[in-house]
Amino acid sequence: MIKELLLVGFCGFMGSAARFGLNIWFTNRDLTSFPWATLVVNILGCFLVGALSAFITPAQRIFNLAGVVGFAGGFTTFSAFGLETFLLLQSGSTILAFANMAANLVLGITSVYLGRIIF
């Protein structure tokens, strides 16, 4: 149990670090008027979860813990999505807020599907 906890923690750290790196990349390019970093992270995370779930069997629990629970769990930012959408609404950017919601939902679900069928 301790080994699994450490594995999930380490992989979660790696996912969080990757998310932070993408956020810096978008910020350095002044792409912050729309939450692009969160959208990209959510889409990539959904794709990763779809791909992993397509070929990880229940017997391969360690890969599920590392990839889905750890890395993807640390990488995806659905809570940031909620906050950023709220802030867009609060600032009066209603169209951008609804565009953000639609893009995350439609592209996220599509990416899960693509991840599953590709792998």
N, C-alpha and C positions, 0 to 999 in steps of 0.2 A: 504494500500500500504506500509506503514512504517513497519507494522508487517511482511509482506512478505519479504521485503528487509532485515530486521533483521534475519528472519529465514534462508534465502539463505546465508547471511553473516556468521551466526553461523555454519550452516552445511558445508559451504565452508571452514571455519576455521578447522572444524573437519576433513574434507577430506584432507586438506593440511597437517595437523598434522600427519595423518595416513601415508600419502605419505612420509613425512620427517622421520617418524619412520622406515618405510621399507628401506629407503635409508641408514639410520644409520645401520640397521641390516646387509645389504649387504656389506657396507663399513667395518664394524667390522670383517667380515669374509674374508676380502681381496678379494672379488669377484667383482673387479672393472675393469678388463681387457676387459670386455664386459658389456654394460649397462644393466645388469640383473635387477636392481631395477626398471628402467623405463619400461622394458619389462613386468615384473610381475605386476606393477601398471597399465599399459595400458590394459593388459589382464583381470585383476580383475575388472577394471573400465568398460570395455566393457561388461563383464559378468553381472555386477551390473545393468548397463543401460538396457541390454537385459531383465534381470529378472524383473526389475521395470516396464519397458514398456509393459511387458506381462500382468500385472494385474492392473496397475493404469489406471482408466478410466478418461475421461475428467472432470467428476464431482469431482474427487479427486485431484484437482489441487494442493492443499497444499502438498500432498505427492510427486508429480512431482517436485515441487519447492524445497522441502527439500532433496529428494533423488537424483534426476537426475541433476537439476541445481546446487544445493548447494553442497552436499557431493561428487557426482561423478565429478562435474565440478572442485572442489578443489583438488580431489584425482588424477585424470588422468593427465598425463604429456606429452601430444603430442608435446608441444613446446620443452620440454627437448629432446624428441625423435629426433626432427629435428636438434637441436644443436649437440647432441651426434653423430648422423649419419654424419653430416657435419664434425665434429672433427675427426671421424674415417677416413673419406675420405681424409681429410687434412693431417693426419698423415701417409697416405699411406696404411692404413688397409682396402683396398677396399673390400676384401672378407668378413671381419667382418661387414663392413658398409652395404653391400647388404644382408648379413645374418640377420642383425638387421632389415632392412626394410621388408624383407620377413616374418620374424617371427612376427613382430608387426602387419602386415596386415593380414596374414593368421590366426594367432591365435586370433587376435582381432575380426575379422569377425566371426570366428568359436565360440568364446565365447559369442558374442551377440546372435547367433543362439541358443547355448546351454542354455543361460539364459532365452531365450523366451520359449523354449520347456520344460524346467524343471519346470518352474513356469507358 
